[in-house]
Structure formats: structure tokens, C-alpha cells
Amino acid sequence: MSGVGGVGGIDRVMALRAQILERNAALSRANATAAAAQTAPASGAQQASSFATTMETAIQAVNAQSQKASALSEAYERGETVDIAKVMLARQEASVGFEATLQVRNKILSAYKDIMSMPV
């Protein structure tokens, strides 16, 4: 029986890895969109809108992960039949998502500071 649980855990970790890679690809696409917006000012408004939409969607996904982790933690604390591994994995997913969001925010702030310090 323990081997079956291990396989499920591995599948969950692999799913988490796939989510991280997917988000990384989305961030790369967003960076490419931002770079294209800088080189093509005529269509910049449309691309900036899609960047904002992409960021909003990503932040909503991170928020949903955090709420899911909180709900699982609360259920476990109330004594409901919730697998502790599932709780810990959800909390870790939320943590990784938050850290990724924080890093993206830091990169955006850095880019903003660089742009603002450019001579006109």
C-alpha cells in the first residue's frame, strides 16, 4: 500500500513541476510581450493590456492556491480526514507561487527604476 501512496506523491510533485514550468513559460511570454511593446510603440497599448491581463491571471492563480492551502490546513486542524501530505504539498505549492510572484514583482520594480532613470 505504501508504494501506491508514494506513486501518488510523485505524481503530485510532477504535476507541481509542470505547473512551475508552465508559469515560467507564461512569464517568458510576458517578458517577450513587454520587450515587443518597447520596440513597437504604435501597438504598445494593446500589448500592455495583454500583459496586465496575464499578470492579473497569474496573481489570481497564486491567490487561489493560497486559499486552497489555507482551507486544507483549517480542515486538518479541525480534525477532518485530510491527508497531511496533501496539506503540506498544498502549502508548499502556495509558498512557491508566492515566492515566484514576489520575484516577478521585484523584476518589474527593477525595470521600472531602470526606465525612470534613463535620460530623456
A tleap script that builds the chain and sets N, CA, C and O, in Angstrom:
source leaprc.protein.ff14SB
mol = sequence {
  NMET SER GLY VAL GLY GLY VAL GLY GLY ILE
  ASP ARG VAL MET ALA LEU ARG ALA GLN ILE
  LEU GLU ARG ASN ALA ALA LEU SER ARG ALA
  ASN ALA THR ALA ALA ALA ALA GLN THR ALA
  PRO ALA SER GLY ALA GLN GLN ALA SER SER
  PHE ALA THR THR MET GLU THR ALA ILE GLN
  ALA VAL ASN ALA GLN SER GLN LYS ALA SER
  ALA LEU SER GLU ALA TYR GLU ARG GLY GLU
  THR VAL ASP ILE ALA LYS VAL MET LEU ALA
  ARG GLN GLU ALA SER VAL GLY PHE GLU ALA
  THR LEU GLN VAL ARG ASN LYS ILE LEU SER
  ALA TYR LYS ASP ILE MET SER MET PRO CVAL
}
set mol.1.N position { 0.810 -1.191 0.000 }
set mol.1.CA position { 0.000 0.000 0.000 }
set mol.1.C position { 0.858 1.260 0.000 }
set mol.1.O position { 0.515 2.236 -0.667 }
set mol.2.N position { 1.973 1.254 0.742 }
set mol.2.CA position { 2.790 2.461 0.827 }
set mol.2.C position { 3.396 2.815 -0.525 }
set mol.2.O position { 3.642 3.992 -0.792 }
set mol.3.N position { 3.643 1.834 -1.380 }
set mol.3.CA position { 4.165 2.116 -2.709 }
set mol.3.C position { 3.166 2.880 -3.550 }
set mol.3.O position { 3.547 3.736 -4.349 }
set mol.4.N position { 1.883 2.577 -3.378 }
set mol.4.CA position { 0.852 3.273 -4.132 }
set mol.4.C position { 0.794 4.736 -3.705 }
set mol.4.O position { 0.675 5.623 -4.550 }
set mol.5.N position { 0.877 4.995 -2.395 }
set mol.5.CA position { 0.879 6.369 -1.897 }
set mol.5.C position { 2.082 7.133 -2.402 }
set mol.5.O position { 1.993 8.323 -2.701 }
set mol.6.N position { 3.225 6.437 -2.497 }
set mol.6.CA position { 4.433 7.076 -2.992 }
set mol.6.C position { 4.286 7.488 -4.441 }
set mol.6.O position { 4.748 8.558 -4.839 }
set mol.7.N position { 3.643 6.640 -5.236 }
set mol.7.CA position { 3.441 6.959 -6.638 }
set mol.7.C position { 2.528 8.173 -6.765 }
set mol.7.O position { 2.773 9.052 -7.592 }
set mol.8.N position { 1.473 8.225 -5.945 }
set mol.8.CA position { 0.577 9.379 -5.965 }
set mol.8.C position { 1.313 10.648 -5.582 }
set mol.8.O position { 1.084 11.707 -6.165 }
set mol.9.N position { 2.208 10.540 -4.589 }
set mol.9.CA position { 3.001 11.693 -4.180 }
set mol.9.C position { 3.928 12.150 -5.286 }
set mol.9.O position { 4.105 13.348 -5.506 }
set mol.10.N position { 4.515 11.197 -5.977 }
set mol.10.CA position { 5.399 11.523 -7.096 }
set mol.10.C position { 4.602 12.194 -8.201 }
set mol.10.O position { 5.064 13.158 -8.812 }
set mol.11.N position { 3.396 11.680 -8.458 }
set mol.11.CA position { 2.554 12.290 -9.485 }
set mol.11.C position { 2.200 13.726 -9.116 }
set mol.11.O position { 2.176 14.602 -9.980 }
set mol.12.N position { 1.924 13.970 -7.833 }
set mol.12.CA position { 1.601 15.328 -7.402 }
set mol.12.C position { 2.806 16.245 -7.549 }
set mol.12.O position { 2.671 17.390 -7.982 }
set mol.13.N position { 3.980 15.745 -7.191 }
set mol.13.CA position { 5.193 16.551 -7.324 }
set mol.13.C position { 5.480 16.835 -8.800 }
set mol.13.O position { 5.891 17.941 -9.152 }
set mol.14.N position { 5.268 15.852 -9.648 }
set mol.14.CA position { 5.477 16.063 -11.080 }
set mol.14.C position { 4.457 17.057 -11.629 }
set mol.14.O position { 4.780 17.858 -12.506 }
set mol.15.N position { 3.227 17.008 -11.117 }
set mol.15.CA position { 2.212 17.976 -11.541 }
set mol.15.C position { 2.615 19.381 -11.100 }
set mol.15.O position { 2.443 20.344 -11.846 }
set mol.16.N position { 3.153 19.493 -9.878 }
set mol.16.CA position { 3.633 20.785 -9.387 }
set mol.16.C position { 4.771 21.291 -10.263 }
set mol.16.O position { 4.817 22.474 -10.600 }
set mol.17.N position { 5.674 20.416 -10.628 }
set mol.17.CA position { 6.786 20.781 -11.501 }
set mol.17.C position { 6.262 21.279 -12.840 }
set mol.17.O position { 6.760 22.269 -13.376 }
set mol.18.N position { 5.257 20.594 -13.382 }
set mol.18.CA position { 4.674 21.007 -14.660 }
set mol.18.C position { 4.034 22.388 -14.530 }
set mol.18.O position { 4.141 23.207 -15.442 }
set mol.19.N position { 3.367 22.653 -13.396 }
set mol.19.CA position { 2.770 23.968 -13.176 }
set mol.19.C position { 3.839 25.050 -13.119 }
set mol.19.O position { 3.664 26.130 -13.682 }
set mol.20.N position { 4.931 24.767 -12.448 }
set mol.20.CA position { 6.015 25.744 -12.339 }
set mol.20.C position { 6.602 26.025 -13.719 }
set mol.20.O position { 6.854 27.180 -14.065 }
set mol.21.N position { 6.819 24.974 -14.506 }
set mol.21.CA position { 7.355 25.163 -15.845 }
set mol.21.C position { 6.383 25.940 -16.722 }
set mol.21.O position { 6.796 26.769 -17.532 }
set mol.22.N position { 5.083 25.669 -16.557 }
set mol.22.CA position { 4.072 26.387 -17.329 }
set mol.22.C position { 4.065 27.872 -16.956 }
set mol.22.O position { 3.970 28.735 -17.829 }
set mol.23.N position { 4.166 28.162 -15.662 }
set mol.23.CA position { 4.196 29.564 -15.225 }
set mol.23.C position { 5.467 30.250 -15.712 }
set mol.23.O position { 5.440 31.420 -16.095 }
set mol.24.N position { 6.573 29.524 -15.698 }
set mol.24.CA position { 7.821 30.086 -16.193 }
set mol.24.C position { 7.690 30.440 -17.671 }
set mol.24.O position { 8.158 31.493 -18.105 }
set mol.25.N position { 7.053 29.563 -18.441 }
set mol.25.CA position { 6.842 29.837 -19.859 }
set mol.25.C position { 5.928 31.043 -20.038 }
set mol.25.O position { 6.149 31.862 -20.931 }
set mol.26.N position { 4.893 31.159 -19.188 }
set mol.26.CA position { 3.990 32.307 -19.265 }
set mol.26.C position { 4.733 33.600 -18.951 }
set mol.26.O position { 4.511 34.621 -19.602 }
set mol.27.N position { 5.609 33.559 -17.961 }
set mol.27.CA position { 6.406 34.745 -17.623 }
set mol.27.C position { 7.360 35.095 -18.752 }
set mol.27.O position { 7.585 36.273 -19.031 }
set mol.28.N position { 7.918 34.096 -19.398 }
set mol.28.CA position { 8.803 34.351 -20.534 }
set mol.28.C position { 8.039 35.003 -21.673 }
set mol.28.O position { 8.529 35.928 -22.320 }
set mol.29.N position { 6.802 34.496 -21.914 }
set mol.29.CA position { 5.969 35.111 -22.946 }
set mol.29.C position { 5.632 36.553 -22.566 }
set mol.29.O position { 5.623 37.440 -23.420 }
set mol.30.N position { 5.358 36.780 -21.291 }
set mol.30.CA position { 5.041 38.138 -20.834 }
set mol.30.C position { 6.244 39.056 -21.019 }
set mol.30.O position { 6.089 40.208 -21.423 }
set mol.31.N position { 7.445 38.552 -20.726 }
set mol.31.CA position { 8.657 39.350 -20.932 }
set mol.31.C position { 8.864 39.656 -22.404 }
set mol.31.O position { 9.266 40.764 -22.759 }
set mol.32.N position { 8.590 38.679 -23.264 }
set mol.32.CA position { 8.723 38.898 -24.703 }
set mol.32.C position { 7.711 39.933 -25.170 }
set mol.32.O position { 8.021 40.766 -26.022 }
set mol.33.N position { 6.508 39.887 -24.620 }
set mol.33.CA position { 5.473 40.863 -24.961 }
set mol.33.C position { 5.901 42.256 -24.516 }
set mol.33.O position { 5.730 43.225 -25.256 }
set mol.34.N position { 6.452 42.360 -23.317 }
set mol.34.CA position { 6.908 43.658 -22.814 }
set mol.34.C position { 8.051 44.197 -23.670 }
set mol.34.O position { 8.107 45.395 -23.948 }
set mol.35.N position { 8.955 43.326 -24.087 }
set mol.35.CA position { 10.064 43.755 -24.944 }
set mol.35.C position { 9.545 44.216 -26.301 }
set mol.35.O position { 10.045 45.193 -26.859 }
set mol.36.N position { 8.551 43.522 -26.830 }
set mol.36.CA position { 7.965 43.915 -28.117 }
set mol.36.C position { 7.236 45.246 -27.980 }
set mol.36.O position { 7.229 46.048 -28.913 }
set mol.37.N position { 6.625 45.486 -26.826 }
set mol.37.CA position { 5.916 46.749 -26.593 }
set mol.37.C position { 6.901 47.917 -26.583 }
set mol.37.O position { 6.554 49.018 -27.009 }
set mol.38.N position { 8.112 47.692 -26.108 }
set mol.38.CA position { 9.109 48.756 -26.077 }
set mol.38.C position { 9.616 49.077 -27.476 }
set mol.38.O position { 9.937 50.228 -27.770 }
set mol.39.N position { 9.691 48.061 -28.347 }
set mol.39.CA position { 10.202 48.280 -29.693 }
set mol.39.C position { 9.123 48.738 -30.656 }
set mol.39.O position { 9.449 49.291 -31.706 }
set mol.40.N position { 7.838 48.528 -30.338 }
set mol.40.CA position { 6.741 48.917 -31.221 }
set mol.40.C position { 5.746 49.777 -30.455 }
set mol.40.O position { 4.735 49.262 -29.978 }
set mol.41.N position { 6.009 51.087 -30.325 }
set mol.41.CA position { 5.125 51.930 -29.537 }
set mol.41.C position { 3.721 52.074 -30.113 }
set mol.41.O position { 2.795 52.359 -29.354 }
set mol.42.N position { 3.516 51.890 -31.417 }
set mol.42.CA position { 2.196 52.050 -32.012 }
set mol.42.C position { 1.208 51.019 -31.480 }
set mol.42.O position { 0.037 51.335 -31.272 }
set mol.43.N position { 1.669 49.790 -31.257 }
set mol.43.CA position { 0.777 48.745 -30.755 }
set mol.43.C position { 1.016 48.465 -29.281 }
set mol.43.O position { 0.595 47.424 -28.775 }
set mol.44.N position { 1.683 49.372 -28.586 }
set mol.44.CA position { 2.029 49.177 -27.181 }
set mol.44.C position { 0.833 49.079 -26.267 }
set mol.44.O position { 0.864 48.310 -25.306 }
set mol.45.N position { -0.239 49.842 -26.533 }
set mol.45.CA position { -1.402 49.829 -25.650 }
set mol.45.C position { -2.063 48.457 -25.646 }
set mol.45.O position { -2.456 47.962 -24.590 }
set mol.46.N position { -2.188 47.844 -26.810 }
set mol.46.CA position { -2.818 46.529 -26.880 }
set mol.46.C position { -1.961 45.484 -26.166 }
set mol.46.O position { -2.499 44.646 -25.441 }
set mol.47.N position { -0.655 45.515 -26.353 }
set mol.47.CA position { 0.215 44.556 -25.721 }
set mol.47.C position { 0.305 44.800 -24.219 }
set mol.47.O position { 0.396 43.842 -23.452 }
set mol.48.N position { 0.282 46.052 -23.782 }
set mol.48.CA position { 0.309 46.340 -22.356 }
set mol.48.C position { -0.948 45.800 -21.696 }
set mol.48.O position { -0.900 45.322 -20.563 }
set mol.49.N position { -2.064 45.871 -22.392 }
set mol.49.CA position { -3.311 45.332 -21.866 }
set mol.49.C position { -3.198 43.824 -21.678 }
set mol.49.O position { -3.648 43.299 -20.660 }
set mol.50.N position { -2.608 43.119 -22.634 }
set mol.50.CA position { -2.476 41.677 -22.502 }
set mol.50.C position { -1.469 41.321 -21.404 }
set mol.50.O position { -1.619 40.297 -20.738 }
set mol.51.N position { -0.460 42.148 -21.216 }
set mol.51.CA position { 0.484 41.915 -20.124 }
set mol.51.C position { -0.228 42.072 -18.785 }
set mol.51.O position { -0.049 41.259 -17.878 }
set mol.52.N position { -1.032 43.117 -18.672 }
set mol.52.CA position { -1.782 43.339 -17.431 }
set mol.52.C position { -2.734 42.181 -17.171 }
set mol.52.O position { -2.882 41.735 -16.033 }
set mol.53.N position { -3.374 41.699 -18.220 }
set mol.53.CA position { -4.289 40.567 -18.076 }
set mol.53.C position { -3.528 39.321 -17.640 }
set mol.53.O position { -3.994 38.572 -16.780 }
set mol.54.N position { -2.374 39.103 -18.226 }
set mol.54.CA position { -1.551 37.950 -17.857 }
set mol.54.C position { -1.131 38.036 -16.397 }
set mol.54.O position { -1.185 37.043 -15.672 }
set mol.55.N position { -0.714 39.216 -15.967 }
set mol.55.CA position { -0.300 39.391 -14.574 }
set mol.55.C position { -1.479 39.191 -13.628 }
set mol.55.O position { -1.344 38.547 -12.588 }
set mol.56.N position { -2.631 39.742 -13.989 }
set mol.56.CA position { -3.808 39.593 -13.141 }
set mol.56.C position { -4.204 38.127 -13.005 }
set mol.56.O position { -4.545 37.670 -11.914 }
set mol.57.N position { -4.158 37.404 -14.098 }
set mol.57.CA position { -4.496 35.979 -14.077 }
set mol.57.C position { -3.512 35.207 -13.204 }
set mol.57.O position { -3.912 34.340 -12.427 }
set mol.58.N position { -2.235 35.521 -13.331 }
set mol.58.CA position { -1.216 34.837 -12.537 }
set mol.58.C position { -1.398 35.122 -11.047 }
set mol.58.O position { -1.263 34.217 -10.223 }
set mol.59.N position { -1.700 36.360 -10.700 }
set mol.59.CA position { -1.890 36.712 -9.293 }
set mol.59.C position { -3.140 36.040 -8.738 }
set mol.59.O position { -3.151 35.590 -7.592 }
set mol.60.N position { -4.190 35.972 -9.549 }
set mol.60.CA position { -5.402 35.284 -9.111 }
set mol.60.C position { -5.145 33.798 -8.874 }
set mol.60.O position { -5.689 33.213 -7.938 }
set mol.61.N position { -4.315 33.189 -9.722 }
set mol.61.CA position { -3.987 31.774 -9.551 }
set mol.61.C position { -3.199 31.557 -8.255 }
set mol.61.O position { -3.443 30.592 -7.530 }
set mol.62.N position { -2.261 32.452 -7.971 }
set mol.62.CA position { -1.487 32.350 -6.728 }
set mol.62.C position { -2.407 32.527 -5.522 }
set mol.62.O position { -2.273 31.816 -4.526 }
set mol.63.N position { -3.332 33.466 -5.609 }
set mol.63.CA position { -4.289 33.686 -4.527 }
set mol.63.C position { -5.168 32.453 -4.320 }
set mol.63.O position { -5.440 32.065 -3.185 }
set mol.64.N position { -5.606 31.847 -5.409 }
set mol.64.CA position { -6.435 30.640 -5.302 }
set mol.64.C position { -5.651 29.501 -4.642 }
set mol.64.O position { -6.203 28.769 -3.820 }
set mol.65.N position { -4.380 29.348 -4.991 }
set mol.65.CA position { -3.544 28.322 -4.361 }
set mol.65.C position { -3.418 28.575 -2.871 }
set mol.65.O position { -3.496 27.645 -2.068 }
set mol.66.N position { -3.225 29.823 -2.504 }
set mol.66.CA position { -3.088 30.173 -1.099 }
set mol.66.C position { -4.380 29.883 -0.336 }
set mol.66.O position { -4.336 29.357 0.777 }
set mol.67.N position { -5.515 30.217 -0.917 }
set mol.67.CA position { -6.794 29.945 -0.270 }
set mol.67.C position { -7.046 28.446 -0.140 }
set mol.67.O position { -7.586 27.991 0.869 }
set mol.68.N position { -6.658 27.682 -1.154 }
set mol.68.CA position { -6.815 26.221 -1.104 }
set mol.68.C position { -5.960 25.642 0.021 }
set mol.68.O position { -6.413 24.787 0.781 }
set mol.69.N position { -4.715 26.121 0.117 }
set mol.69.CA position { -3.820 25.641 1.171 }
set mol.69.C position { -4.371 25.997 2.543 }
set mol.69.O position { -4.309 25.183 3.465 }
set mol.70.N position { -4.906 27.201 2.688 }
set mol.70.CA position { -5.489 27.606 3.969 }
set mol.70.C position { -6.689 26.744 4.324 }
set mol.70.O position { -6.849 26.332 5.473 }
set mol.71.N position { -7.527 26.472 3.338 }
set mol.71.CA position { -8.717 25.649 3.585 }
set mol.71.C position { -8.322 24.231 4.000 }
set mol.71.O position { -8.915 23.660 4.915 }
set mol.72.N position { -7.326 23.670 3.330 }
set mol.72.CA position { -6.870 22.323 3.686 }
set mol.72.C position { -6.255 22.313 5.088 }
set mol.72.O position { -6.482 21.382 5.860 }
set mol.73.N position { -5.483 23.340 5.412 }
set mol.73.CA position { -4.874 23.423 6.737 }
set mol.73.C position { -5.939 23.530 7.817 }
set mol.73.O position { -5.853 22.870 8.852 }
set mol.74.N position { -6.941 24.362 7.571 }
set mol.74.CA position { -8.018 24.519 8.550 }
set mol.74.C position { -8.804 23.221 8.724 }
set mol.74.O position { -9.180 22.859 9.838 }
set mol.75.N position { -9.046 22.527 7.618 }
set mol.75.CA position { -9.762 21.251 7.700 }
set mol.75.C position { -8.955 20.240 8.508 }
set mol.75.O position { -9.513 19.501 9.319 }
set mol.76.N position { -7.652 20.209 8.288 }
set mol.76.CA position { -6.794 19.288 9.031 }
set mol.76.C position { -6.789 19.648 10.520 }
set mol.76.O position { -6.838 18.764 11.376 }
set mol.77.N position { -6.731 20.941 10.823 }
set mol.77.CA position { -6.716 21.393 12.215 }
set mol.77.C position { -8.028 21.090 12.929 }
set mol.77.O position { -8.046 20.866 14.139 }
set mol.78.N position { -9.133 21.084 12.170 }
set mol.78.CA position { -10.437 20.750 12.760 }
set mol.78.C position { -10.589 19.253 12.987 }
set mol.78.O position { -11.552 18.819 13.620 }
set mol.79.N position { -9.670 18.473 12.491 }
set mol.79.CA position { -9.711 17.026 12.705 }
set mol.79.C position { -10.425 16.273 11.604 }
set mol.79.O position { -10.726 15.089 11.759 }
set mol.80.N position { -10.704 16.942 10.488 }
set mol.80.CA position { -11.339 16.257 9.369 }
set mol.80.C position { -10.341 15.291 8.744 }
set mol.80.O position { -9.132 15.412 8.944 }
set mol.81.N position { -10.858 14.337 7.988 }
set mol.81.CA position { -9.979 13.329 7.388 }
set mol.81.C position { -9.325 13.910 6.130 }
set mol.81.O position { -9.814 13.751 5.011 }
set mol.82.N position { -8.206 14.586 6.361 }
set mol.82.CA position { -7.420 15.184 5.285 }
set mol.82.C position { -6.008 14.632 5.405 }
set mol.82.O position { -5.417 14.632 6.485 }
set mol.83.N position { -5.484 14.168 4.295 }
set mol.83.CA position { -4.130 13.617 4.258 }
set mol.83.C position { -3.120 14.728 4.551 }
set mol.83.O position { -3.132 15.768 3.893 }
set mol.84.N position { -2.249 14.507 5.535 }
set mol.84.CA position { -1.252 15.518 5.913 }
set mol.84.C position { -0.301 15.822 4.753 }
set mol.84.O position { 0.159 16.954 4.603 }
set mol.85.N position { -0.013 14.817 3.941 }
set mol.85.CA position { 0.863 15.046 2.784 }
set mol.85.C position { 0.198 16.006 1.803 }
set mol.85.O position { 0.860 16.852 1.202 }
set mol.86.N position { -1.111 15.868 1.648 }
set mol.86.CA position { -1.852 16.762 0.752 }
set mol.86.C position { -1.822 18.194 1.291 }
set mol.86.O position { -1.681 19.151 0.529 }
set mol.87.N position { -1.956 18.328 2.600 }
set mol.87.CA position { -1.909 19.652 3.230 }
set mol.87.C position { -0.531 20.275 3.035 }
set mol.87.O position { -0.421 21.438 2.648 }
set mol.88.N position { 0.500 19.513 3.298 }
set mol.88.CA position { 1.861 20.041 3.181 }
set mol.88.C position { 2.194 20.392 1.732 }
set mol.88.O position { 2.843 21.404 1.469 }
set mol.89.N position { 1.752 19.561 0.800 }
set mol.89.CA position { 2.007 19.837 -0.608 }
set mol.89.C position { 1.278 21.104 -1.051 }
set mol.89.O position { 1.837 21.919 -1.785 }
set mol.90.N position { 0.036 21.270 -0.608 }
set mol.90.CA position { -0.719 22.485 -0.961 }
set mol.90.C position { -0.045 23.724 -0.380 }
set mol.90.O position { 0.037 24.760 -1.040 }
set mol.91.N position { 0.435 23.614 0.849 }
set mol.91.CA position { 1.123 24.757 1.469 }
set mol.91.C position { 2.413 25.080 0.729 }
set mol.91.O position { 2.758 26.247 0.543 }
set mol.92.N position { 3.126 24.032 0.306 }
set mol.92.CA position { 4.373 24.242 -0.436 }
set mol.92.C position { 4.091 24.872 -1.804 }
set mol.92.O position { 4.820 25.763 -2.240 }
set mol.93.N position { 3.023 24.403 -2.484 }
set mol.93.CA position { 2.646 24.984 -3.768 }
set mol.93.C position { 2.336 26.473 -3.597 }
set mol.93.O position { 2.770 27.299 -4.400 }
set mol.94.N position { 1.588 26.806 -2.555 }
set mol.94.CA position { 1.244 28.203 -2.297 }
set mol.94.C position { 2.502 29.018 -2.012 }
set mol.94.O position { 2.624 30.159 -2.460 }
set mol.95.N position { 3.424 28.437 -1.276 }
set mol.95.CA position { 4.669 29.129 -0.950 }
set mol.95.C position { 5.503 29.390 -2.206 }
set mol.95.O position { 6.030 30.486 -2.392 }
set mol.96.N position { 5.617 28.386 -3.055 }
set mol.96.CA position { 6.388 28.535 -4.294 }
set mol.96.C position { 5.736 29.579 -5.198 }
set mol.96.O position { 6.420 30.409 -5.797 }
set mol.97.N position { 4.412 29.530 -5.289 }
set mol.97.CA position { 3.699 30.519 -6.098 }
set mol.97.C position { 3.906 31.928 -5.585 }
set mol.97.O position { 4.112 32.859 -6.363 }
set mol.98.N position { 3.848 32.082 -4.252 }
set mol.98.CA position { 4.052 33.405 -3.663 }
set mol.98.C position { 5.471 33.898 -3.916 }
set mol.98.O position { 5.671 35.060 -4.269 }
set mol.99.N position { 6.446 33.030 -3.739 }
set mol.99.CA position { 7.843 33.423 -3.976 }
set mol.99.C position { 8.060 33.811 -5.433 }
set mol.99.O position { 8.773 34.773 -5.717 }
set mol.100.N position { 7.450 33.070 -6.361 }
set mol.100.CA position { 7.581 33.406 -7.780 }
set mol.100.C position { 6.955 34.767 -8.059 }
set mol.100.O position { 7.513 35.571 -8.805 }
set mol.101.N position { 5.801 35.021 -7.462 }
set mol.101.CA position { 5.139 36.310 -7.636 }
set mol.101.C position { 5.990 37.438 -7.073 }
set mol.101.O position { 6.095 38.510 -7.669 }
set mol.102.N position { 6.587 37.187 -5.938 }
set mol.102.CA position { 7.459 38.187 -5.319 }
set mol.102.C position { 8.656 38.494 -6.217 }
set mol.102.O position { 9.041 39.654 -6.364 }
set mol.103.N position { 9.241 37.465 -6.815 }
set mol.103.CA position { 10.380 37.674 -7.707 }
set mol.103.C position { 9.979 38.447 -8.959 }
set mol.103.O position { 10.730 39.299 -9.434 }
set mol.104.N position { 8.797 38.150 -9.491 }
set mol.104.CA position { 8.306 38.890 -10.658 }
set mol.104.C position { 8.099 40.349 -10.288 }
set mol.104.O position { 8.466 41.244 -11.049 }
set mol.105.N position { 7.510 40.593 -9.116 }
set mol.105.CA position { 7.313 41.967 -8.655 }
set mol.105.C position { 8.653 42.690 -8.553 }
set mol.105.O position { 8.772 43.840 -8.977 }
set mol.106.N position { 9.651 42.027 -7.997 }
set mol.106.CA position { 10.973 42.636 -7.863 }
set mol.106.C position { 11.570 42.975 -9.229 }
set mol.106.O position { 12.182 44.030 -9.395 }
set mol.107.N position { 11.395 42.088 -10.203 }
set mol.107.CA position { 11.909 42.346 -11.552 }
set mol.107.C position { 11.180 43.521 -12.193 }
set mol.107.O position { 11.799 44.351 -12.859 }
set mol.108.N position { 9.867 43.592 -11.994 }
set mol.108.CA position { 9.097 44.700 -12.566 }
set mol.108.C position { 9.534 46.025 -11.941 }
set mol.108.O position { 9.707 47.019 -12.646 }
set mol.109.N position { 9.711 46.038 -10.615 }
set mol.109.CA position { 10.171 47.258 -9.953 }
set mol.109.C position { 11.554 47.665 -10.430 }
set mol.109.O position { 11.826 48.849 -10.634 }
set mol.110.N position { 12.417 46.694 -10.603 }
set mol.110.CA position { 13.762 46.983 -11.093 }
set mol.110.C position { 13.711 47.574 -12.502 }
set mol.110.O position { 14.415 48.539 -12.801 }
set mol.111.N position { 12.879 46.995 -13.362 }
set mol.111.CA position { 12.738 47.514 -14.729 }
set mol.111.C position { 12.161 48.925 -14.695 }
set mol.111.O position { 12.601 49.792 -15.451 }
set mol.112.N position { 11.189 49.160 -13.833 }
set mol.112.CA position { 10.598 50.492 -13.707 }
set mol.112.C position { 11.649 51.511 -13.274 }
set mol.112.O position { 11.722 52.605 -13.833 }
set mol.113.N position { 12.462 51.155 -12.281 }
set mol.113.CA position { 13.517 52.062 -11.821 }
set mol.113.C position { 14.517 52.346 -12.930 }
set mol.113.O position { 14.970 53.479 -13.093 }
set mol.114.N position { 14.864 51.301 -13.701 }
set mol.114.CA position { 15.790 51.497 -14.817 }
set mol.114.C position { 15.209 52.453 -15.852 }
set mol.114.O position { 15.910 53.327 -16.361 }
set mol.115.N position { 13.937 52.283 -16.159 }
set mol.115.CA position { 13.290 53.148 -17.148 }
set mol.115.C position { 13.221 54.581 -16.642 }
set mol.115.O position { 13.470 55.524 -17.393 }
set mol.116.N position { 12.883 54.740 -15.376 }
set mol.116.CA position { 12.754 56.080 -14.818 }
set mol.116.C position { 14.100 56.794 -14.720 }
set mol.116.O position { 14.144 58.024 -14.734 }
set mol.117.N position { 15.183 56.053 -14.623 }
set mol.117.CA position { 16.489 56.697 -14.506 }
set mol.117.C position { 17.136 56.955 -15.876 }
set mol.117.O position { 18.232 57.513 -15.944 }
set mol.118.N position { 16.468 56.556 -16.960 }
set mol.118.CA position { 17.004 56.815 -18.292 }
set mol.118.C position { 16.923 58.303 -18.616 }
set mol.118.O position { 15.921 58.953 -18.319 }
set mol.119.N position { 17.969 58.835 -19.219 }
set mol.119.CA position { 17.899 60.250 -19.621 }
set mol.119.C position { 16.907 60.422 -20.767 }
set mol.119.O position { 16.772 59.560 -21.636 }
set mol.120.N position { 16.217 61.567 -20.740 }
set mol.120.CA position { 15.188 61.807 -21.761 }
set mol.120.C position { 15.759 62.533 -22.939 }
set mol.120.O position { 15.039 62.821 -23.895 }
savepdb mol mol.pdb
quit
